[in-house]
Amino acid sequence: MDLLQQLNTRKNELLNANEQMLKASIEAKMQLTDAQETSYAAAVKELESLDKTIVRLAAIEKGKKEVTAPTSGAFVTQNSKTLKSGKIIFSNEYHQAFWSQFNPNRSSNFTMGSLNEGTSSEGGFTVPVIVEDQIVPLAPLECAMRKLALVITTETDIKIPVQATRTTAAQKTESSDTGYSFGGTNPSFGQTTLASYMNGVNVPVSIELASDVSALAPFVTMDLARGIANWEEDMFVNGSGSGEPQGVLGNAGATISEDLTTAGVDAALDLTGQVNPYYYPNASFLMNRLTGIQLAKAQLALDQFQTFWTRVGSQDYLLGYPVQYSYEMPVYSASPAVSGAILFGDFKAGVVIGDRHTSAITARTLTELGALQGIVNILGWRRSDQRIRRSEAFAQLTITG
């Protein structure tokens, strides 16, 4: 709280105290006591002193602002000389005051400019060029698999046992001998290996650029992270699983094909029916944002006016389930022919991502590798893998039209 505010606060307290004292006296129909008269007079005297101090402080503040304000126009000092021709020779004081307005270190309202910025020889060469100390990046692409899947850190390859078939029971006939035994079948198992695959990028930068552009290092580091995340999203959606991560497309427990032109939102309803309701509590839709727009358009075209699509804040919901978007999910196209796809299910139960040693992206600045060529190498990488551990946890809708 500044001094002027403190004085006004004290002034308000004194006024309130005197007001309450007078109101109490009026309501009681009595004169102020001697003690009250003394207190009232002391408050009035302090108020007068406060008013004087406030006025003086305001005058000082006003004077300070006037001192830093620029002059409203040019001035001619008394030391100027007038020649017989009528020309005036300005004094040294005038020249100093005039040219000081062009000093970039001087705080003023003078607008800096040039004789003619459009022509290099008439002023363009003198115009300063300033580059913002921040590189404006492109927007990141939409990635979703790291948000949806179960992410763990690993130290070595991990063998993940998975159930291939369920146990089945059978009726047993009552008997008192060994003629009738329990039937049914035992469960069977498979195994998948969660390994790690290196991905990253090296950005060579000249020593001169690295030294002169302070905004380059943070920009390159963040752009490395975006590039690595984009590569992973491609693998986590489309990967074959052979020598690379295993993608979710083509590895769902159930797959159906429908035409949005005739089915509309019914296609999404049919997709949910392909997943065991056990997985519904944590289920989500995964699609390309353009596919979601096509789905909404199909709903409108078929007059399906029930509120299937909703939004809470920035989160979209379809049939009450959250929708996540990935730029790597395919979008239907008639020419050239491309089948679109939508996935639905509990991805955390069905998909596991393993990051070797750490989930953080590692970045290193290597100064020795290209030192003789005057190059600094900025290197970033992460080792990761993805495997489908429970395919029945999600299903795939292929959009054929």
KELUMPA-969522 format. One line per 2 residues: number of its first residue (from 0); their letters; for each residue x, y, z of C-alpha. Coordinates in Angstrom, 2 decimals. Last residue first. Layout:
NUM	A	X/Y/Z ~ ...
//
This chain:
400	GT	-18.45/-44.57/-47.55 ~ -16.43/-47.57/-46.39
398	IT	-15.88/-46.54/-42.79 ~ -14.09/-49.29/-40.86
396	LQ	-15.25/-49.50/-37.24 ~ -12.71/-51.03/-34.86
394	AF	-13.17/-52.68/-31.45 ~ -11.49/-52.31/-28.05
392	AE	-10.82/-54.34/-24.90 ~ -10.99/-57.63/-26.84
390	SR	-7.43/-57.03/-28.04 ~ -5.87/-57.44/-24.58
388	RI	-2.07/-56.99/-24.53 ~ -1.62/-54.97/-27.70
386	RQ	1.99/-53.82/-27.66 ~ 3.74/-50.46/-27.80
384	DS	7.47/-49.74/-27.75 ~ 9.70/-46.89/-26.61
382	RR	13.19/-45.48/-26.68 ~ 13.33/-41.68/-26.72
380	WG	15.62/-39.33/-28.62 ~ 16.98/-35.80/-29.09
378	LI	20.28/-34.57/-30.56 ~ 21.46/-30.99/-31.06
376	NV	24.68/-31.10/-33.08 ~ 26.90/-28.02/-32.99
374	IG	28.78/-27.32/-36.21 ~ 31.95/-25.34/-36.88
372	QL	33.31/-27.94/-39.32 ~ 36.16/-28.91/-37.01
370	AG	33.73/-29.03/-34.07 ~ 31.29/-31.36/-35.79
368	LE	31.24/-34.20/-33.24 ~ 32.77/-32.22/-30.36
366	TL	29.92/-29.85/-29.45 ~ 27.14/-32.37/-28.91
364	TR	24.06/-30.82/-27.29 ~ 21.92/-33.57/-25.78
362	AT	18.18/-34.06/-25.44 ~ 16.44/-37.02/-23.76
360	IA	12.66/-37.23/-24.06 ~ 11.15/-38.17/-20.72
358	ST	9.37/-41.49/-20.29 ~ 12.43/-42.97/-18.59
356	HR	14.45/-46.20/-18.41 ~ 13.00/-47.68/-21.65
354	DG	9.49/-46.44/-22.23 ~ 6.87/-49.20/-22.52
352	IV	3.44/-48.49/-23.96 ~ 0.59/-50.89/-23.10
350	VG	-2.72/-51.31/-24.94 ~ -5.92/-53.19/-24.04
348	AK	-6.76/-52.14/-20.50 ~ -5.64/-48.54/-21.01
346	FD	-7.35/-48.57/-24.39 ~ -10.80/-49.23/-22.95
344	GF	-12.96/-49.29/-26.05 ~ -13.84/-47.66/-29.34
342	LI	-11.86/-47.21/-32.54 ~ -12.99/-45.27/-35.62
340	AG	-11.63/-45.81/-39.12 ~ -11.77/-44.31/-42.60
338	SV	-11.25/-46.34/-45.73 ~ -9.22/-44.58/-48.42
336	AP	-10.09/-44.52/-52.12 ~ -8.26/-41.80/-54.01
334	SA	-10.88/-40.65/-54.54 ~ -13.69/-41.66/-52.20
332	SY	-11.94/-40.56/-49.01 ~ -12.57/-41.77/-45.45
330	VP	-10.18/-40.38/-42.83 ~ -7.39/-42.51/-41.35
328	ME	-6.23/-42.10/-37.72 ~ -2.77/-40.51/-37.73
326	YS	-4.00/-37.02/-36.74 ~ -5.29/-38.50/-33.51
324	YQ	-8.40/-37.29/-31.71 ~ -9.90/-38.44/-28.42
322	VP	-13.66/-38.63/-27.89 ~ -15.10/-39.05/-24.40
320	YG	-18.09/-41.44/-24.07 ~ -21.65/-40.15/-23.52
318	LL	-22.89/-41.31/-26.93 ~ -20.10/-39.18/-28.40
316	YD	-18.36/-36.67/-26.11 ~ -16.08/-33.77/-27.01
314	QS	-13.79/-32.15/-24.39 ~ -12.95/-28.45/-24.70
312	GV	-15.42/-27.28/-22.05 ~ -18.07/-29.99/-21.97
310	RT	-19.11/-30.91/-25.51 ~ -21.95/-33.05/-26.77
308	WF	-22.53/-35.22/-29.85 ~ -25.34/-37.79/-29.71
306	TQ	-28.06/-35.28/-28.97 ~ -30.98/-36.87/-30.84
304	FQ	-31.54/-35.13/-34.14 ~ -30.85/-38.01/-36.49
302	DL	-32.19/-36.15/-39.51 ~ -30.15/-38.38/-41.88
300	AL	-28.13/-35.44/-43.25 ~ -27.57/-34.09/-39.74
298	QA	-26.13/-37.38/-38.45 ~ -24.01/-37.73/-41.57
296	KA	-22.59/-34.26/-40.93 ~ -21.71/-35.21/-37.33
294	LQ	-19.95/-38.37/-38.54 ~ -18.06/-36.40/-41.18
292	IG	-16.92/-33.93/-38.50 ~ -15.74/-36.81/-36.32
290	TL	-13.85/-38.23/-39.28 ~ -12.15/-34.85/-39.73
288	RN	-11.04/-34.98/-36.07 ~ -9.34/-38.32/-36.72
286	ML	-10.71/-41.00/-34.46 ~ -10.48/-42.61/-31.02
284	FS	-13.63/-43.17/-28.96 ~ -13.30/-43.79/-25.24
282	AN	-14.03/-46.55/-22.71 ~ -13.16/-46.44/-19.02
280	PY	-16.55/-47.53/-17.60 ~ -17.44/-49.47/-20.80
278	YY	-14.81/-52.22/-20.56 ~ -17.01/-54.81/-18.80
276	PN	-19.66/-53.94/-21.40 ~ -17.75/-56.25/-23.81
274	VQ	-17.07/-54.34/-27.01 ~ -18.77/-54.99/-30.35
272	GT	-21.97/-53.21/-29.25 ~ -20.07/-49.93/-29.03
270	LD	-19.39/-50.18/-32.77 ~ -23.08/-50.60/-33.61
268	LA	-23.84/-47.33/-31.82 ~ -21.05/-45.60/-33.74
266	AD	-22.51/-46.87/-37.01 ~ -25.97/-45.71/-35.93
264	VG	-24.49/-42.21/-35.93 ~ -24.90/-42.09/-39.67
262	AT	-25.92/-45.48/-41.10 ~ -26.79/-44.69/-44.72
260	TL	-24.13/-42.16/-45.68 ~ -21.89/-43.34/-42.84
258	DE	-21.34/-46.66/-44.63 ~ -20.43/-49.56/-42.35
256	SI	-17.64/-52.06/-41.69 ~ -17.17/-54.03/-38.46
254	TA	-14.02/-55.17/-36.65 ~ -13.66/-57.09/-33.38
252	GA	-10.75/-57.71/-31.00 ~ -8.78/-54.82/-32.41
250	NG	-5.40/-55.38/-34.05 ~ -5.98/-53.86/-37.48
248	LV	-5.34/-50.33/-36.27 ~ -3.92/-50.35/-32.72
246	GQ	-0.30/-50.19/-33.76 ~ 2.49/-52.56/-32.73
244	PE	5.84/-50.84/-32.24 ~ 8.65/-51.61/-34.72
242	GS	10.73/-54.59/-35.84 ~ 7.51/-56.45/-36.55
240	GS	4.65/-54.83/-34.64 ~ 3.15/-53.48/-37.86
238	GN	2.83/-49.90/-36.62 ~ -0.22/-47.87/-37.74
236	VF	-1.62/-46.23/-34.58 ~ 1.24/-46.49/-32.09
234	MD	3.76/-46.21/-34.93 ~ 2.32/-42.97/-36.32
232	EE	1.86/-41.57/-32.80 ~ 5.49/-42.43/-32.03
230	WN	6.77/-40.51/-35.04 ~ 4.65/-37.48/-34.08
228	AI	5.89/-37.55/-30.46 ~ 9.51/-37.62/-31.67
226	GR	8.93/-34.61/-33.93 ~ 7.18/-32.64/-31.17
224	AL	10.00/-33.33/-28.72 ~ 12.61/-32.24/-31.25
222	DM	10.59/-29.07/-31.85 ~ 10.74/-28.27/-28.13
220	TV	14.52/-28.62/-28.08 ~ 14.92/-26.69/-31.33
218	FP	12.87/-23.78/-29.97 ~ 14.68/-23.67/-26.62
216	AL	18.09/-23.58/-28.38 ~ 17.18/-21.16/-31.19
214	AS	15.84/-18.26/-29.09 ~ 19.36/-17.11/-28.14
212	VD	20.28/-16.54/-31.77 ~ 23.87/-15.27/-32.01
210	SA	25.81/-18.15/-30.41 ~ 23.83/-21.05/-31.93
208	LE	23.87/-19.33/-35.32 ~ 27.65/-18.78/-35.23
206	IS	28.33/-22.31/-34.01 ~ 26.38/-23.68/-36.96
204	VP	23.46/-25.93/-36.14 ~ 23.07/-29.65/-36.91
202	VN	19.67/-31.08/-35.83 ~ 19.75/-34.80/-35.00
200	VG	16.50/-36.72/-34.68 ~ 14.98/-39.43/-32.51
198	NM	13.62/-42.92/-32.39 ~ 14.99/-45.97/-30.62
196	YS	12.79/-49.02/-30.34 ~ 12.09/-50.75/-27.04
194	AL	10.74/-54.22/-26.21 ~ 7.36/-55.36/-24.85
192	TT	7.22/-59.01/-25.83 ~ 3.91/-60.81/-26.31
190	QG	2.91/-64.18/-24.94 ~ 0.01/-66.54/-25.49
188	FS	-2.19/-68.53/-23.17 ~ -4.79/-71.25/-23.20
186	PN	-7.62/-71.76/-20.73 ~ -8.67/-75.31/-19.87
184	TG	-11.64/-77.03/-21.42 ~ -14.84/-78.51/-19.99
182	GF	-15.43/-81.99/-18.56 ~ -15.64/-83.26/-15.02
180	SY	-15.55/-87.03/-14.88 ~ -18.26/-89.69/-15.25
178	GT	-17.53/-93.40/-15.14 ~ -15.22/-93.20/-12.14
176	DS	-17.81/-94.48/-9.67 ~ -20.64/-93.11/-7.56
174	SE	-22.07/-90.93/-10.32 ~ -23.79/-87.59/-10.88
172	TK	-23.52/-86.40/-14.49 ~ -21.22/-83.50/-15.08
170	QA	-22.21/-80.46/-17.16 ~ -19.46/-78.56/-18.89
168	AT	-17.28/-75.51/-18.11 ~ -15.22/-73.44/-20.50
166	TR	-12.02/-71.63/-19.59 ~ -11.34/-68.75/-21.93
164	TA	-8.94/-68.64/-24.86 ~ -5.78/-66.62/-25.66
162	QV	-4.93/-65.26/-22.21 ~ -1.93/-62.97/-22.32
160	PI	1.54/-63.34/-20.85 ~ 3.69/-60.18/-21.19
158	KI	7.40/-60.85/-21.68 ~ 9.29/-57.69/-20.75
156	DT	12.40/-56.39/-22.53 ~ 14.73/-54.67/-20.09
154	ET	14.66/-51.64/-17.77 ~ 11.05/-50.67/-18.42
152	TI	8.91/-47.60/-17.77 ~ 5.12/-47.85/-17.99
150	VL	2.39/-46.15/-20.03 ~ -1.12/-47.66/-20.14
148	AL	-2.73/-46.37/-23.32 ~ -5.14/-43.45/-23.78
146	KR	-3.07/-40.32/-23.15 ~ 0.02/-41.73/-24.88
144	MA	-2.20/-42.77/-27.79 ~ -3.77/-39.35/-28.34
142	CE	-1.76/-37.14/-30.66 ~ -3.09/-34.01/-32.38
140	LP	-0.32/-32.25/-34.31 ~ 1.55/-29.42/-32.62
138	AL	0.95/-25.86/-33.90 ~ 3.86/-24.41/-35.87
136	PV	6.40/-22.58/-33.76 ~ 6.87/-18.80/-33.36
134	IQ	10.57/-18.25/-32.68 ~ 11.18/-15.95/-29.70
132	DE	13.58/-13.06/-29.26 ~ 11.71/-10.96/-31.84
130	VI	14.04/-9.79/-34.60 ~ 14.81/-6.06/-34.70
128	VP	15.95/-4.27/-37.85 ~ 17.15/-0.68/-37.50
126	VT	16.38/1.73/-40.38 ~ 19.59/3.47/-41.50
124	FG	19.99/1.59/-44.80 ~ 16.42/2.46/-45.74
122	GE	17.08/6.15/-45.37 ~ 17.48/7.68/-48.78
120	SS	19.97/5.13/-50.18 ~ 17.77/2.16/-49.28
118	TG	14.56/3.60/-50.73 ~ 11.29/2.49/-49.14
116	EN	12.32/3.70/-45.71 ~ 12.39/7.31/-46.84
114	LS	13.84/9.96/-44.57 ~ 13.69/7.60/-41.63
112	GM	11.52/7.01/-38.59 ~ 11.46/7.05/-34.80
110	TF	8.28/8.47/-33.30 ~ 8.99/10.95/-30.45
108	NS	7.00/10.10/-27.30 ~ 10.12/10.13/-25.19
106	SR	12.43/7.93/-23.12 ~ 15.98/8.55/-24.36
104	NP	18.04/5.49/-25.27 ~ 16.94/5.67/-28.93
102	NF	18.45/9.20/-29.21 ~ 16.43/11.01/-31.86
100	QS	14.79/13.41/-29.38 ~ 18.27/14.40/-28.21
98	WF	18.73/15.99/-31.64 ~ 16.33/18.84/-30.89
96	AQ	17.41/19.62/-27.31 ~ 21.09/19.62/-28.28
94	HY	20.46/21.83/-31.31 ~ 18.42/24.28/-29.22
92	EN	21.11/24.55/-26.55 ~ 23.75/25.18/-29.24
90	SF	21.81/28.25/-30.34 ~ 19.72/28.53/-33.47
88	II	20.85/30.65/-36.41 ~ 17.84/32.53/-37.74
86	KG	17.57/33.57/-41.37 ~ 16.31/37.09/-42.10
84	SK	18.96/37.86/-44.71 ~ 20.56/40.30/-42.29
82	LT	21.17/37.37/-39.91 ~ 19.17/36.67/-36.78
80	KS	21.07/35.08/-33.90 ~ 19.69/32.69/-31.26
78	NQ	20.80/33.28/-27.66 ~ 17.23/34.11/-26.60
76	TV	16.31/30.48/-27.19 ~ 14.01/29.29/-29.93
74	FA	11.56/26.52/-29.00 ~ 10.08/23.62/-30.94
72	GS	6.73/22.27/-29.82 ~ 4.79/20.43/-27.14
70	TP	7.86/19.64/-25.05 ~ 8.16/16.01/-23.93
68	AT	6.80/14.90/-20.53 ~ 9.36/13.65/-18.00
66	VE	9.26/16.77/-15.80 ~ 5.49/17.05/-16.09
64	KK	4.99/13.59/-14.59 ~ 7.21/14.46/-11.62
62	GK	5.31/17.71/-11.08 ~ 1.97/15.91/-10.93
60	EI	3.33/13.49/-8.32 ~ 4.68/16.39/-6.24
58	AA	1.34/18.22/-6.46 ~ -0.54/15.08/-5.38
56	LR	1.82/14.68/-2.41 ~ 1.21/18.30/-1.39
54	VI	-2.57/17.96/-1.61 ~ -2.49/14.74/0.44
52	TK	-0.31/16.41/3.12 ~ -2.66/19.39/3.41
50	DL	-5.72/17.13/3.65 ~ -4.04/14.99/6.32
48	SE	-3.31/18.04/8.47 ~ -6.93/19.17/8.23
46	LE	-8.09/15.66/9.11 ~ -5.80/15.60/12.15
44	KV	-7.38/18.85/13.42 ~ -10.86/17.47/12.87
42	AA	-9.96/14.27/14.74 ~ -8.56/16.25/17.67
40	AY	-11.74/18.34/17.80 ~ -13.92/15.19/17.90
38	ST	-11.80/13.58/20.62 ~ -11.95/16.75/22.77
36	EQ	-15.70/17.05/22.24 ~ -16.11/13.35/23.10
34	AD	-14.19/13.80/26.35 ~ -16.27/16.85/27.23
32	TL	-19.45/14.91/26.54 ~ -21.34/15.43/23.33
30	QM	-24.81/16.82/23.85 ~ -27.75/14.46/24.32
28	KA	-30.77/13.42/22.32 ~ -29.64/9.76/22.55
26	EI	-30.16/9.33/18.77 ~ -28.40/12.63/18.10
24	SA	-25.43/11.78/20.31 ~ -25.05/8.32/18.76
22	KL	-25.19/9.82/15.27 ~ -22.55/12.41/16.19
20	MQ	-20.08/9.80/17.51 ~ -20.68/7.49/14.54
18	EN	-19.91/10.32/12.12 ~ -16.79/11.35/14.02
16	AN	-15.44/7.76/13.89 ~ -16.33/7.35/10.20
14	LL	-14.52/10.58/9.30 ~ -11.43/9.53/11.26
12	EN	-11.30/6.09/9.60 ~ -11.73/7.59/6.10
10	KR	-8.82/9.96/6.69 ~ -6.62/7.06/7.84
8	TN	-7.42/5.18/4.60 ~ -6.73/8.32/2.57
6	LQ	-3.33/8.69/4.22 ~ -2.46/5.01/3.62
4	QL	-3.45/5.31/-0.05 ~ -1.19/8.31/-0.51
2	LD	1.72/6.47/1.16 ~ 1.53/3.38/-1.07
0	M	0.00/0.00/0.00
//
